[in-house]
């Protein structure tokens, strides 16, 4: 249930309507409270506080009508500018980055400010009564409406600046890089518990039952979609309650066709149709990948920007270099962390869940493979990738990590030798390859 709530909260944060709708509801409540206060507080108190509107009913109606009309017109303009920014981001940087722009809180707050001000003025406007009726002019409410209009002007100026900055490639790359760092901090904690505990045993210390491979029961997906999140705590609770051993066959980010095996459960005779439904409930599927438990998704966003920048139609190696810079920071951060053990035990030390996640080698492959393939004939990007490998080498903790980076360094220099026509450029790439190899030799020797 908690994972499902996280999924819906993530969807709300990624929508353009949630924050404006919330601000609109607050504006309605503010208008009702302000009008009620106007009905109970005399104008003497309002004049003493400097909150009284000095005009009559006709002027108040004209003022609020003007503000309301202006706000709804500006809201339309803001929406149009947002669509232009989304279109530009989709064509230049990649369609998967639209989610980042939609999640931008500033855009949501700006749109909500104008809609909320419009609705506030509309509600207050209908309470004004002229002299031929029971005269009533909500002085405090009108003053608040004027204040909201002034605030909206400032918000409009801020939005013009913000939208101009947010579509710049370096800003987009930085935002995705921060999301990647947050994902690494969340999924690869620096403190995994006491060494030697059951939760941190090495894979070589865990012996699976001999019957597991031939007797485990496959549990398939009930629908199509991308695996976004897995509720590991719920799986652990079910495994302990039913005395099962579970092994995940897919991890967040994988696409599942209906019926495809998600996990294996043993013993087979305890897996009923009801239990299979409960196990399926721990898997959250959606129409697109999510960064909630999938660190490679944010990596691929940076890779997509870099590959598009290196395409002949765009030819922007500077953006590709900026992406490599952010990938370097993320991999340095990841190299300092221990990959969590896939084996999870209950409070009695019994193995209950095997959940293999992303590995350092797999993440490095995701980060470098496509950029390296697209940058074979671009020595500037190849040199920057080798510099990044040399920097990451200073944060490694094992020989396996060094071997992985050395393999990528070898493929980068090999591609440059085959595709770069200028001999001097090839020599520059080889010089950086030598530097990277020396930095990695400490762990490889």
C-alpha positions as CSV (number, residue, x, y, z in Angstrom):
1,X,0.0,0.0,0.0
2,X,2.8,2.4,0.8
3,X,4.5,1.8,-2.5
4,X,1.2,2.4,-4.3
5,X,0.7,5.7,-2.5
6,X,4.2,6.7,-3.5
7,X,3.3,5.9,-7.1
8,X,0.2,8.2,-7.0
9,X,2.1,10.9,-5.1
10,X,4.8,10.8,-7.8
11,X,2.1,11.1,-10.5
12,X,0.6,14.1,-8.7
13,X,4.0,15.8,-8.5
14,X,4.5,15.2,-12.2
15,X,1.2,16.7,-13.2
16,X,0.5,20.3,-14.2
17,X,-2.9,20.5,-12.5
18,X,-2.2,19.4,-8.9
19,X,-0.5,22.5,-7.5
20,X,-2.8,25.0,-9.4
21,X,-5.9,23.0,-8.3
22,X,-4.7,23.2,-4.7
23,X,-4.0,26.9,-4.9
24,X,-7.4,27.4,-6.5
25,X,-9.1,25.7,-3.5
26,X,-7.1,27.9,-1.1
27,X,-8.2,31.0,-3.1
28,X,-11.8,30.0,-2.7
29,X,-11.4,29.5,1.0
30,X,-9.6,32.8,1.3
31,X,-12.4,34.6,-0.6
32,X,-15.1,33.1,1.6
33,X,-13.2,33.9,4.8
34,X,-12.4,37.5,3.7
35,X,-16.0,38.2,2.8
36,X,-17.2,36.7,6.1
37,X,-14.8,39.0,7.9
38,X,-16.0,42.0,5.9
39,X,-19.5,41.3,7.1
40,X,-18.5,41.1,10.8
41,X,-15.8,43.8,11.1
42,X,-16.7,47.5,10.8
43,X,-14.9,49.8,8.3
44,X,-13.4,51.7,11.2
45,X,-11.2,48.8,12.1
46,X,-10.2,48.4,8.5
47,X,-9.3,52.0,8.1
48,X,-7.3,51.9,11.3
49,X,-5.3,49.0,9.9
50,X,-5.0,50.6,6.5
51,X,-6.9,47.8,4.7
52,X,-10.0,49.6,3.7
53,X,-11.0,50.2,0.1
54,X,-12.1,53.8,-0.3
55,X,-14.2,53.4,-3.5
56,X,-17.9,52.6,-3.9
57,X,-19.7,49.6,-5.3
58,X,-19.3,50.6,-9.0
59,X,-15.6,51.2,-8.6
60,X,-15.1,47.9,-6.7
61,X,-17.0,45.9,-9.4
62,X,-14.9,47.5,-12.2
63,X,-11.7,47.0,-10.3
64,X,-12.3,43.3,-9.6
65,X,-13.6,42.7,-13.1
66,X,-10.5,44.2,-14.6
67,X,-8.2,42.1,-12.4
68,X,-10.1,38.9,-13.1
69,X,-10.1,39.5,-16.8
70,X,-6.4,40.3,-16.8
71,X,-5.5,37.2,-14.8
72,X,-7.3,34.8,-17.0
73,X,-5.7,36.3,-20.1
74,X,-2.3,36.1,-18.5
75,X,-3.0,32.5,-17.4
76,X,-3.6,31.7,-21.1
77,X,-0.4,33.3,-22.1
78,X,1.6,31.4,-19.4
79,X,0.1,28.2,-20.6
80,X,1.0,28.9,-24.2
81,X,4.6,29.8,-23.1
82,X,4.8,26.5,-21.1
83,X,3.7,24.5,-24.2
84,X,6.3,26.2,-26.3
85,X,9.0,25.3,-23.8
86,X,7.7,21.7,-23.6
87,X,7.8,21.5,-27.4
88,X,11.3,22.9,-27.6
89,X,12.5,20.5,-24.9
90,X,10.9,17.6,-26.6
91,X,12.5,18.3,-30.0
92,X,15.9,19.4,-28.9
93,X,16.6,17.4,-25.8
94,X,14.3,14.4,-25.9
95,X,10.6,13.6,-25.2
96,X,11.4,11.8,-21.9
97,X,12.5,15.2,-20.5
98,X,8.9,16.5,-20.7
99,X,8.3,14.9,-17.3
100,X,11.0,17.1,-15.7
101,X,9.4,20.3,-17.1
102,X,5.9,19.2,-15.9
103,X,7.3,18.5,-12.4
104,X,8.9,22.0,-12.3
105,X,7.2,23.4,-9.2
106,X,7.9,27.0,-10.3
107,X,5.8,26.5,-13.5
108,X,3.0,25.0,-11.5
109,X,3.0,27.8,-8.9
110,X,3.0,30.5,-11.5
111,X,0.0,29.0,-13.3
112,X,-1.8,28.4,-10.0
113,X,-1.2,32.0,-8.9
114,X,-3.0,33.5,-11.9
115,X,-5.9,31.0,-11.8
116,X,-6.3,31.4,-8.1
117,X,-6.3,35.2,-8.3
118,X,-8.9,35.1,-11.1
119,X,-11.2,32.8,-9.1
120,X,-10.7,34.9,-5.9
121,X,-11.8,38.1,-7.7
122,X,-14.7,36.3,-9.3
123,X,-16.1,35.1,-6.0
124,X,-15.6,38.4,-4.2
125,X,-17.2,40.2,-7.2
126,X,-20.5,38.4,-6.8
127,X,-20.9,39.6,-3.2
128,X,-20.9,43.3,-4.0
129,X,-24.3,45.0,-3.6
130,X,-25.1,48.4,-5.0
131,X,-27.1,51.2,-3.4
132,X,-30.4,50.2,-5.0
133,X,-30.0,46.9,-3.2
134,X,-28.7,46.2,0.3
135,X,-25.5,48.1,-0.1
136,X,-22.4,46.0,0.7
137,X,-18.8,46.6,-0.4
138,X,-16.3,44.1,1.0
139,X,-13.4,46.5,1.6
140,X,-11.0,44.0,3.0
141,X,-11.6,41.4,0.3
142,X,-11.1,44.0,-2.4
143,X,-7.8,45.1,-0.8
144,X,-6.7,41.5,-0.7
145,X,-7.6,41.2,-4.4
146,X,-5.5,44.2,-5.3
147,X,-2.6,42.7,-3.3
148,X,-2.9,39.4,-5.2
149,X,-2.9,41.4,-8.5
150,X,0.4,43.1,-7.5
151,X,1.9,39.7,-6.5
152,X,0.8,38.3,-9.8
153,X,2.7,41.0,-11.7
154,X,5.8,40.0,-9.8
155,X,5.2,36.3,-10.5
156,X,4.8,37.1,-14.3
157,X,8.2,38.8,-14.4
158,X,9.7,35.9,-12.5
159,X,8.1,33.4,-14.9
160,X,9.5,35.1,-18.0
161,X,13.0,34.8,-16.4
162,X,12.5,31.3,-15.2
163,X,11.2,29.9,-18.5
164,X,14.1,31.5,-20.4
165,X,16.6,29.9,-18.1
166,X,14.9,26.5,-17.7
167,X,15.1,25.6,-21.4
168,X,18.9,26.2,-21.6
169,X,20.7,22.9,-22.1
170,X,23.1,23.3,-19.2
171,X,20.2,24.0,-16.8
172,X,18.3,20.9,-18.0
173,X,21.5,18.7,-17.7
174,X,22.1,20.1,-14.2
175,X,18.5,19.4,-13.1
176,X,18.7,15.8,-14.4
177,X,22.1,15.4,-12.7
178,X,20.7,16.4,-9.4
179,X,17.9,14.0,-9.7
180,X,20.4,11.3,-10.5
181,X,22.4,12.1,-7.4
182,X,19.2,12.0,-5.3
183,X,18.4,8.6,-6.7
184,X,21.9,7.3,-5.9
185,X,21.6,8.6,-2.3
186,X,18.2,7.0,-2.0
187,X,18.9,3.6,-3.5
188,X,22.6,3.1,-2.5
189,X,22.8,4.3,1.2
190,X,26.3,4.8,2.5
191,X,25.6,2.8,5.7
192,X,24.3,-0.7,5.1
193,X,24.4,-1.9,8.7
194,X,26.9,-3.8,10.8
195,X,29.5,-5.8,8.9
196,X,28.9,-9.5,9.2
197,X,25.2,-9.2,9.8
198,X,22.8,-11.5,7.9
199,X,21.7,-8.6,5.7
200,X,25.2,-8.0,4.5
201,X,26.5,-11.5,3.7
202,X,28.4,-11.9,0.5
203,X,26.7,-14.0,-2.2
204,X,29.3,-16.7,-1.8
205,X,28.2,-17.2,1.8
206,X,24.5,-17.9,0.9
207,X,23.5,-21.4,-0.2
208,X,20.2,-21.8,-1.9
209,X,18.2,-24.9,-1.4
210,X,19.0,-27.5,-4.0
211,X,15.3,-27.9,-4.8
212,X,14.8,-24.2,-5.6
213,X,16.1,-24.3,-9.2
214,X,13.8,-27.2,-10.3
215,X,10.8,-26.8,-8.0
216,X,10.3,-23.0,-7.7
217,X,6.9,-21.7,-9.0
218,X,6.9,-18.8,-11.5
219,X,4.6,-15.8,-10.7
220,X,3.7,-13.8,-13.8
221,X,2.5,-10.3,-14.3
222,X,-1.2,-9.6,-14.5
223,X,-0.9,-6.7,-16.9
224,X,1.5,-5.0,-19.4
225,X,3.7,-2.1,-18.4
226,X,7.0,-0.9,-17.1
227,X,7.9,-2.0,-13.6
228,X,8.2,1.2,-11.6
229,X,8.4,0.2,-8.0
230,X,8.6,-3.0,-5.9
231,X,7.3,-3.1,-2.3
232,X,10.2,-5.2,-0.8
233,X,8.8,-5.0,2.7
234,X,5.4,-6.4,1.6
235,X,7.2,-9.3,-0.1
236,X,9.3,-10.0,3.0
237,X,6.2,-10.0,5.1
238,X,4.4,-12.4,2.8
239,X,7.5,-14.7,2.5
240,X,7.8,-14.8,6.3
241,X,4.1,-15.4,6.9
242,X,3.8,-18.2,4.2
243,X,7.3,-19.6,4.9
244,X,8.5,-18.9,1.3
245,X,11.7,-18.1,-0.5
246,X,11.3,-15.5,-3.2
247,X,13.6,-14.5,-6.0
248,X,12.9,-11.5,-8.2
249,X,13.4,-12.0,-11.9
250,X,12.9,-8.4,-12.9
251,X,13.8,-5.1,-11.4
252,X,12.4,-1.5,-11.7
253,X,12.9,-0.2,-15.2
254,X,12.2,-3.5,-17.0
255,X,9.1,-3.9,-19.3
256,X,6.7,-6.7,-18.4
257,X,4.3,-8.3,-20.9
258,X,1.3,-9.9,-19.4
259,X,2.2,-13.3,-18.0
260,X,5.9,-12.7,-18.0
261,X,7.6,-14.1,-14.9
262,X,8.3,-11.5,-12.2
263,X,9.5,-13.7,-9.4
264,X,10.0,-17.3,-8.5
265,X,8.5,-18.7,-5.3
266,X,9.4,-21.8,-3.4
267,X,8.0,-24.2,-2.2
268,X,5.6,-24.5,-5.1
269,X,2.8,-26.2,-3.3
270,X,2.2,-23.1,-1.1
271,X,1.7,-20.7,-4.0
272,X,-2.1,-20.5,-4.4
273,X,-4.0,-18.2,-6.8
274,X,-4.8,-15.9,-3.9
275,X,-1.2,-15.7,-2.8
276,X,-0.1,-15.0,-6.4
277,X,-2.5,-12.0,-6.4
278,X,-1.0,-10.7,-3.2
279,X,2.5,-11.1,-4.6
280,X,1.4,-9.1,-7.7
281,X,0.1,-6.4,-5.5
282,X,3.7,-5.6,-4.4
283,X,4.7,-4.7,-8.0
284,X,3.7,-1.3,-9.3
285,X,3.5,-1.1,-13.1
286,X,2.9,2.0,-15.3
287,X,3.0,3.2,-18.9
288,X,6.5,4.8,-18.5
289,X,9.6,4.3,-16.5
290,X,10.0,6.1,-13.2
291,X,13.1,7.4,-11.3
292,X,11.6,6.4,-7.9
293,X,13.5,3.0,-7.8
294,X,15.2,3.0,-11.2
295,X,18.5,4.9,-11.0
296,X,19.3,3.9,-14.7
297,X,16.3,6.0,-15.9
298,X,18.0,9.2,-14.8
299,X,21.2,8.0,-16.3
300,X,19.5,7.3,-19.6
301,X,18.0,10.8,-19.7
302,X,21.6,12.3,-19.6
303,X,22.7,9.8,-22.2
304,X,19.8,10.7,-24.4
305,X,20.7,14.4,-24.2
306,X,24.3,13.6,-25.1
307,X,23.5,11.3,-28.0
308,X,21.0,13.8,-29.5
309,X,23.7,16.6,-29.1
310,X,26.2,14.4,-31.0
311,X,23.7,13.7,-33.8
312,X,24.6,15.2,-37.2
313,X,21.4,17.3,-37.2
314,X,22.3,19.1,-33.9
315,X,26.1,18.7,-33.7
316,X,26.5,20.2,-30.2
317,X,29.5,18.5,-28.5
318,X,29.5,21.1,-25.7
319,X,26.2,19.8,-24.4
320,X,27.5,16.2,-24.7
321,X,30.5,17.2,-22.6
322,X,28.2,18.8,-20.0
323,X,26.4,15.4,-19.8
324,X,29.7,13.6,-19.3
325,X,30.5,16.0,-16.5
326,X,27.3,15.1,-14.6
327,X,27.8,11.4,-15.3
328,X,31.3,11.7,-13.8
329,X,29.9,13.2,-10.6
330,X,27.3,10.5,-10.3
331,X,29.7,7.7,-10.9
332,X,32.2,9.1,-8.4
333,X,29.3,9.2,-5.9
334,X,28.3,5.7,-6.7
335,X,31.9,4.3,-6.6
336,X,32.2,5.4,-2.9
337,X,29.1,3.3,-2.0
338,X,28.7,-0.4,-1.4
339,X,26.1,-2.1,-3.6
340,X,23.4,-3.6,-1.3
341,X,23.4,-7.3,-1.0
342,X,20.6,-9.0,-3.0
343,X,19.9,-11.4,-0.1
344,X,17.4,-10.4,2.5
345,X,16.7,-12.3,5.7
346,X,14.0,-12.3,8.3
347,X,14.4,-11.6,12.0
348,X,15.4,-15.3,12.5
349,X,18.2,-15.2,10.0
350,X,16.2,-17.2,7.4
351,X,16.7,-16.2,3.7
352,X,13.4,-14.9,2.4
353,X,14.1,-12.7,-0.6
354,X,16.7,-12.5,-3.4
355,X,16.4,-9.1,-5.1
356,X,19.3,-8.5,-7.5
357,X,19.5,-4.8,-8.3
358,X,21.7,-2.6,-10.5
359,X,25.4,-3.2,-10.4
360,X,28.3,-0.8,-10.8
361,X,29.4,-2.4,-14.1
362,X,25.8,-2.3,-15.4
363,X,25.4,1.4,-14.5
364,X,28.8,2.3,-16.1
365,X,27.7,0.5,-19.3
366,X,24.4,2.5,-19.3
367,X,26.3,5.7,-18.8
368,X,29.1,5.3,-21.4
369,X,28.1,2.8,-24.1
370,X,25.8,4.9,-26.3
371,X,27.9,8.1,-25.8
372,X,31.0,6.3,-26.7
373,X,29.4,4.8,-29.8
374,X,28.1,8.2,-30.9
375,X,31.4,10.0,-30.1
376,X,33.8,7.7,-32.1
377,X,34.7,10.5,-34.5
378,X,34.6,13.3,-31.9
379,X,37.9,13.5,-30.1
380,X,36.8,16.3,-27.7
381,X,34.1,14.1,-26.2
382,X,36.4,11.0,-26.2
383,X,39.0,13.0,-24.3
384,X,36.4,14.2,-21.8
385,X,35.2,10.6,-21.2
386,X,38.7,9.4,-20.5
387,X,39.3,12.3,-18.1
388,X,36.1,11.3,-16.3
389,X,37.3,7.7,-16.0
390,X,40.6,9.0,-14.5
391,X,38.7,11.1,-12.0
392,X,36.4,8.2,-11.1
393,X,39.4,6.0,-10.5
394,X,40.2,8.0,-7.4
395,X,37.0,6.9,-5.8
396,X,37.0,3.2,-6.5
397,X,36.9,0.6,-3.9
398,X,37.5,-2.7,-5.7
399,X,39.5,-4.2,-8.6
400,X,36.3,-5.2,-10.4
401,X,35.3,-1.6,-10.7
402,X,38.7,-0.7,-12.1
403,X,38.5,-3.5,-14.6
404,X,35.1,-2.3,-15.8
405,X,36.4,1.3,-16.3
406,X,39.6,0.0,-18.0
407,X,37.4,-1.9,-20.5
408,X,35.5,1.2,-21.4
409,X,38.7,3.3,-21.7
410,X,40.1,0.7,-24.1
411,X,36.9,0.8,-26.2
412,X,37.1,4.6,-26.3
413,X,40.7,4.8,-27.5
414,X,40.0,2.0,-30.0
415,X,37.1,3.8,-31.5
416,X,39.1,7.0,-31.8
417,X,41.9,5.2,-33.6
418,X,39.5,3.8,-36.1
419,X,37.2,6.9,-36.7
420,X,39.3,10.1,-36.0
421,X,41.1,11.1,-39.2
422,X,43.6,13.6,-37.7
423,X,46.7,12.0,-36.2
424,X,47.3,14.7,-33.7
425,X,43.8,14.2,-32.3
426,X,44.4,10.5,-32.0
427,X,47.6,11.2,-30.0
428,X,45.7,13.5,-27.7
429,X,43.2,10.7,-27.0
430,X,45.9,8.1,-26.5
431,X,47.6,10.5,-24.0
432,X,44.4,10.7,-21.9
433,X,44.0,7.0,-22.2
434,X,47.5,6.5,-20.7
435,X,46.6,8.9,-17.8
436,X,43.4,7.0,-17.1
437,X,45.2,3.6,-17.2
438,X,47.8,4.8,-14.7
439,X,45.0,6.0,-12.4
440,X,43.3,2.6,-12.6
441,X,46.4,0.5,-12.2
442,X,46.3,0.9,-8.4
443,X,43.3,-1.4,-8.2
444,X,44.1,-3.6,-11.1
445,X,47.5,-4.6,-9.9
